[in-house]
Amino acid sequence: MNKKELMLLKQPVIEILRVLVGILFIFSGFVKCVDPMGGAIKIDDYFIAWGMSEIPMTFSIALSVIQNILEFTVGFALLFRIFIPLASLGALLFMVIFTPLTLYIAIANPVSDCGCFGDAVKLTNWQTFWKNMIFLPMSLIVYFNRHSFKEKLSRWRRASICGCGVMLSLTLCIKGLTDEPIIDFRPYSVGTNIREAMEIPDDAPQPVYKTTFILKKDGIEKEFDEDNYPYNDTTWVYVDTHTEVLDEGFTPAIKDFTLTDKYEEVVTNELLGTEEQIVLVVSPSLENVRGTDLERISHLSDICVENDLRMYILTASTLGGQERFTTESNRRYEYLQGDETMLKTIVRGDAGVIVLQHGTIVAKYHIAHLPMDRDWKNPAASFLRFINADYEQSIIICITLAVALLVIALHHTKHKQHTKFYEKENRSRKLEDE
């Protein structure tokens, strides 16, 4: 097989790898762009695990947005075959940086989920590492063959298409930061029955643990497991115990939804078993709720009273924080306490509102985008109108970007046709002159 035949055979393989790497980055960027706050929370978890808890959340948010837009744009450029040298370099840098990082995370296990696909696809730390080990050589091949991809569009047209990708990812990030994500991959999405999501089937796989005992005798420490533990030798002195999870078994979608009242009584079952619609204002930290958001919660409390709706505030703040919030609002609220991480999973931002009916989430709102007062007469029914209007806005944005891409493509086609026409005319004139 000569060199030309080898290149013809190799090029389709390289094209397939380009598409696969592009799709990976687009998917990874997209699912995190719709929920940039979730990515920021995960980055903040890393900072805390590494002893850098003093880094402000705003930095984590900025880092999340930048990373998400870069991932999506790199994948967008690879898929549309524009700026291949730069896009392939970007993909390779991502893989070179994150592959050893995910190896460290898999070994040290500072967090249980790396968050590489947000809440859309949950991978263990080792699964994430092996995924990167597959795509790292693919990215290398695409990068070292970057000059074999022929880019026929002019620079400004390529820049226009790339700009559409950047604008789409930026729009998704802004939407995710100022409202609830347009696609909710979290376990607390609308339509979820919390009680059912917490259930563990009778035949579900059970977790498997390995316990290691460290004992000491004659100044020498030795490790034992349950099989070789020296039960009959009392000369061994206990030092420490380590427990390793070999298999987590079945994990329910929701495993940490526990709420307590001011008397520290668990009221989860009572709340989930209520037939009537209940309004829950979810705020992980009431200290962060200020100004307009505080006024919105106060107004919502008045609306709930008018419509005979029970309203609770779910928070991780202390009793002192709850009392300060009551004083600032000049309202009397019923507070329920829950785990901060759980509350941050339910809503994004400083506060949000969900409506429960018989344990099912029938409506969900960002505190800055609550429905009109009249819609609270039946929150479950009004949410359908609310969400349809929201989807219409998202569709309009997508259609606008699609039209922009189409115009660029048609303009390029028209330009090519004109160029071919003029080239043909020039050839005809040359023949006539000869």
C-alpha positions in Angstrom: 0.0 0.0 0.0 1.5 3.3 -1.1 1.5 6.6 0.9 -1.5 8.0 -1.1 -3.6 4.9 -0.5 -2.7 5.0 3.2 -3.8 8.6 3.5 -7.1 7.8 1.8 -7.6 5.0 4.4 -6.6 7.1 7.3 -8.6 10.2 6.6 -12.1 8.7 7.3 -10.8 7.4 10.6 -9.5 10.8 11.6 -12.8 12.4 10.5 -14.7 10.0 12.8 -12.4 10.8 15.7 -12.9 14.5 15.1 -16.7 14.1 15.2 -16.5 11.9 18.4 -14.3 14.3 20.3 -16.5 17.2 19.1 -19.7 15.5 20.3 -18.1 14.7 23.7 -17.1 18.3 24.3 -20.4 19.7 23.0 -22.4 17.3 25.3 -20.1 18.0 28.3 -20.3 21.7 27.8 -24.0 21.8 27.1 -25.2 19.9 30.2 -23.0 22.1 32.3 -24.0 25.4 30.5 -27.7 24.8 31.4 -26.7 24.5 35.1 -23.5 26.6 35.7 -24.4 27.0 39.4 -24.2 23.2 39.8 -20.7 23.3 38.3 -19.7 26.2 40.6 -20.9 24.2 43.6 -18.8 21.2 42.5 -15.7 23.4 42.0 -16.4 24.9 45.5 -16.5 21.3 46.9 -13.0 20.7 45.4 -11.7 24.0 47.0 -13.1 22.9 50.3 -11.6 19.4 50.0 -8.2 20.9 49.2 -8.3 23.3 52.2 -9.1 26.5 50.1 -12.5 27.2 51.6 -11.7 30.9 51.8 -12.1 31.2 48.0 -15.3 33.1 47.3 -18.2 31.5 45.5 -18.2 34.2 42.8 -14.8 32.9 41.7 -16.2 29.4 41.4 -19.1 30.7 39.3 -16.8 32.6 37.0 -14.6 29.5 36.6 -17.6 27.3 35.9 -19.0 29.6 33.2 -15.6 30.0 31.5 -14.9 26.3 31.5 -18.4 25.4 30.2 -18.2 28.0 27.3 -14.7 26.8 26.3 -15.8 23.1 26.3 -18.9 23.8 24.2 -17.0 26.1 21.8 -14.2 23.6 21.3 -16.7 20.8 20.5 -18.7 23.2 18.3 -15.6 24.1 16.3 -14.5 20.5 15.9 -18.0 19.3 14.8 -18.4 22.1 12.2 -14.8 21.8 11.1 -13.8 25.4 11.7 -10.5 26.6 13.3 -9.4 23.0 13.6 -5.8 23.7 14.6 -7.0 25.9 17.5 -10.0 23.7 18.4 -7.9 20.5 18.4 -5.3 22.2 20.6 -8.0 23.2 23.0 -9.4 19.7 23.2 -5.9 18.3 23.8 -5.2 20.8 26.5 -8.4 19.9 28.3 -7.6 16.2 28.1 -3.9 16.6 29.1 -5.0 18.7 32.2 -8.0 16.7 33.3 -6.7 13.1 32.7 -4.0 13.2 35.5 -6.3 15.3 37.6 -9.1 12.7 37.4 -6.5 10.0 38.2 -5.6 11.8 41.4 -9.3 12.3 42.2 -10.0 8.6 41.6 -7.1 7.6 44.0 -7.5 10.3 46.7 -11.4 10.5 46.3 -11.8 14.1 47.7 -15.3 14.2 46.2 -17.5 11.3 45.2 -18.5 12.7 41.8 -16.2 14.7 39.6 -19.1 16.5 37.9 -17.7 16.2 34.4 -21.2 15.7 32.9 -23.0 17.8 35.6 -26.1 16.0 36.9 -27.0 14.6 33.5 -24.7 11.5 33.7 -23.3 10.4 37.0 -19.9 8.6 36.7 -17.7 7.3 39.5 -14.2 8.9 39.7 -12.6 5.8 38.2 -15.2 5.7 35.3 -14.3 9.3 34.6 -10.6 8.6 34.5 -11.0 5.6 32.1 -13.3 7.8 29.9 -10.5 10.3 29.7 -8.0 7.6 28.9 -10.1 6.7 25.9 -10.5 10.2 24.6 -7.0 11.4 25.3 -5.4 9.4 22.4 -8.3 10.3 20.2 -7.6 14.0 20.9 -3.9 13.4 20.2 -4.6 11.9 16.8 -6.9 14.7 15.9 -4.3 17.3 17.0 -1.4 15.8 15.1 -3.5 15.5 12.0 -5.0 19.0 12.3 -3.6 20.2 9.0 -5.2 17.4 7.1 -8.7 18.9 7.6 -9.5 21.3 4.7 -11.4 24.4 5.8 -13.2 25.9 2.8 -15.0 28.8 4.6 -13.4 32.2 4.8 -12.1 33.4 8.1 -15.0 35.7 8.9 -17.5 33.1 8.1 -15.8 30.6 10.4 -15.6 33.3 13.0 -19.4 34.0 12.6 -20.2 30.3 13.0 -17.9 30.0 16.0 -19.5 33.2 17.5 -22.9 31.5 17.2 -21.6 28.6 19.4 -20.2 31.0 21.9 -23.4 33.0 22.0 -25.5 29.9 22.5 -23.4 28.6 25.4 -23.3 32.1 27.0 -27.0 32.4 26.7 -27.5 29.0 28.4 -25.1 30.0 31.2 -26.9 33.4 31.8 -30.3 31.6 31.7 -29.0 29.0 34.2 -27.6 31.7 36.6 -30.6 33.9 36.5 -33.3 31.2 36.5 -33.8 27.5 37.0 -32.0 25.4 34.3 -34.1 25.0 31.1 -33.4 21.2 31.4 -33.4 19.9 35.0 -31.2 16.9 35.3 -31.4 17.0 39.1 -33.3 14.4 41.1 -35.7 17.2 42.3 -37.2 18.0 38.9 -40.8 18.8 38.3 -42.9 15.6 38.3 -40.7 13.7 40.7 -42.4 12.0 43.6 -39.8 12.4 46.4 -41.2 9.5 48.5 -40.9 7.1 45.5 -37.4 8.5 44.6 -36.2 7.6 48.1 -37.5 4.0 48.1 -35.0 1.1 47.9 -36.4 -2.2 46.3 -36.3 -5.3 48.5 -34.1 -7.1 45.9 -31.8 -4.2 45.4 -28.0 -4.9 45.6 -26.6 -4.2 49.0 -23.4 -2.2 49.6 -20.2 -4.2 50.0 -17.5 -3.0 52.5 -14.0 -4.1 53.4 -12.9 -3.4 56.9 -9.2 -3.3 57.9 -8.1 -3.5 61.5 -4.8 -2.1 62.6 -3.4 -3.8 65.7 -0.1 -3.5 67.5 2.1 -6.0 69.4 5.7 -5.6 70.6 5.9 -2.2 69.0 4.9 -3.5 65.5 1.7 -2.6 63.8 0.0 -5.0 61.5 -3.2 -5.0 59.4 -5.9 -7.6 59.6 -9.2 -8.2 57.9 -12.3 -10.1 59.2 -10.9 -13.4 58.0 -7.5 -13.4 59.7 -8.3 -11.2 62.8 -6.6 -12.7 65.9 -9.7 -13.1 68.0 -8.0 -15.5 70.4 -4.7 -13.6 70.8 -5.3 -10.9 73.5 -1.7 -9.6 73.2 -2.6 -7.5 70.2 -3.6 -4.0 71.0 -6.2 -2.2 68.9 -4.9 0.9 67.1 -7.4 1.9 64.3 -10.0 0.7 61.8 -10.4 1.6 58.1 -13.5 0.8 56.1 -13.4 0.8 52.3 -16.5 0.8 50.1 -16.0 -1.9 47.4 -19.5 -1.7 45.9 -22.0 1.0 46.8 -24.9 -1.2 45.8 -28.2 0.4 44.9 -28.4 4.1 45.4 -31.8 5.8 45.3 -32.2 9.0 43.3 -32.9 10.9 46.5 -31.3 9.7 49.7 -30.9 12.8 51.9 -34.3 14.5 52.0 -34.8 14.9 55.7 -36.5 17.9 57.3 -36.8 18.9 61.0 -38.9 21.5 62.7 -37.9 23.9 65.4 -38.2 21.1 68.0 -35.8 19.0 66.0 -38.6 16.5 65.2 -38.4 14.9 61.7 -41.4 16.0 59.7 -40.5 14.5 56.3 -43.2 11.9 56.2 -45.9 14.3 57.3 -44.9 16.8 54.6 -44.8 14.2 51.8 -48.1 12.7 52.8 -50.2 15.9 52.6 -52.9 15.9 49.9 -53.1 19.7 49.6 -50.6 21.8 47.7 -47.8 23.1 49.9 -45.5 26.0 49.0 -41.9 25.5 50.0 -39.5 28.4 49.9 -36.0 26.8 49.7 -33.0 28.9 50.8 -29.8 27.2 51.8 -28.6 30.3 53.6 -31.1 33.0 54.6 -28.2 35.4 55.3 -27.8 35.7 51.5 -31.4 36.7 50.8 -31.6 40.4 50.7 -33.4 43.3 49.1 -35.8 42.4 46.3 -35.7 38.7 47.0 -36.7 39.3 50.6 -39.6 41.4 49.5 -40.7 38.7 47.0 -40.8 36.1 49.8 -42.7 38.4 52.0 -45.2 39.1 49.2 -45.5 35.4 48.5 -46.3 34.8 52.1 -49.2 37.2 51.9 -50.5 35.6 48.7 -50.4 32.1 50.3 -52.4 33.4 53.2 -55.0 34.9 50.8 -55.3 31.5 48.9 -55.2 29.3 52.0 -51.9 27.7 51.0 -49.5 26.4 53.7 -46.0 27.9 53.2 -42.7 26.7 54.8 -39.2 28.0 54.5 -36.6 25.3 54.1 -33.2 26.4 55.1 -29.9 25.3 56.7 -29.5 28.5 58.6 -29.5 28.4 62.4 -32.3 29.5 64.7 -30.6 32.8 65.1 -30.5 33.3 61.3 -34.2 32.4 61.1 -35.1 34.9 63.8 -33.2 37.7 62.0 -34.9 36.8 58.7 -38.3 37.0 60.5 -37.5 40.4 61.9 -36.2 41.8 58.5 -39.3 40.5 56.7 -41.8 41.6 59.4 -43.6 38.3 58.8 -44.2 35.1 60.8 -42.9 32.1 59.0 -42.8 28.3 59.7 -39.2 27.1 59.2 -37.9 23.6 58.5 -34.2 22.7 58.6 -32.4 20.5 56.1 -28.9 19.7 54.9 -27.3 22.6 53.0 -26.1 20.4 50.1 -29.5 18.8 49.7 -31.1 22.3 49.6 -28.6 23.5 47.0 -29.5 20.5 44.9 -33.2 21.3 45.0 -32.8 25.0 43.8 -30.1 27.1 42.4 -29.2 30.5 43.7 -30.0 32.0 47.1 -33.7 31.1 47.0 -36.3 29.2 45.0 -39.8 28.0 45.4 -41.3 24.5 44.9 -44.9 23.3 45.2 -45.5 19.9 46.7 -48.7 17.8 46.5 -48.8 14.4 48.0 -45.0 14.2 47.8 -44.8 15.2 44.1 -43.1 18.3 42.9 -45.8 19.9 40.8 -44.1 23.4 40.3 -40.7 24.9 40.6 -39.6 28.6 40.3 -36.5 30.7 40.7 -37.2 33.4 43.3 -36.7 36.1 40.6 -39.2 34.6 38.3 -42.4 33.9 40.2 -45.8 33.7 38.5 -48.4 36.4 38.9 -50.5 36.7 42.0 -53.7 35.2 40.4 -51.7 32.1 39.4 -51.3 31.0 43.0 -55.0 30.0 43.3 -53.9 26.8 41.6 -50.1 26.6 41.4 -49.9 23.2 39.8 -52.2 24.2 36.9 -50.5 27.6 36.4 -47.1 26.1 36.2 -47.9 24.5 32.8 -48.6 27.9 31.3 -45.5 29.3 33.0 -43.2 26.6 31.7 -44.6 26.7 28.2 -43.9 30.4 27.9 -40.4 29.7 29.2 -39.8 27.0 26.6 -41.1 29.3 23.8 -38.4 31.8 24.7 -35.7 29.1 24.6 -37.0 27.9 21.3 -36.9 31.4 19.9 -33.3 31.8 20.9 -32.4 28.4 19.3 -34.2 29.3 16.1 -32.5 32.7 15.9 -29.1 31.0 16.1 -30.0 28.3 13.6 -31.2 31.0 11.2 -27.9 32.8 11.6 -26.0 29.6 10.8 -28.2 29.0 7.8 -27.7 32.5 6.4 -23.9 32.1 6.8 -24.1 28.7 5.0 -26.3 30.0 2.2 -24.1 33.1 1.7 -21.1 30.8 1.4 -22.9 28.7 -1.2 -23.9 31.7 -3.2 -20.3 33.1 -3.0 -19.0 29.8 -4.3 -21.5 29.8 -7.1 -20.5 33.3 -8.1 -16.8 32.4 -7.9 -17.3 29.3 -10.1 -19.3 31.4 -12.6 -16.7 34.1 -12.9 -13.9 31.5 -13.2 -15.9 29.8 -16.0 -16.4 33.2 -17.7 -12.7 34.0 -17.5 -11.7 30.6 -19.0 -14.2 31.1 -21.9 -12.7 34.6 -22.6 -9.2 33.2 -22.6 -10.2 30.5 -25.1 -11.9 33.1 -27.3 -8.7 35.3 -27.2 -6.6 32.3 -28.1 
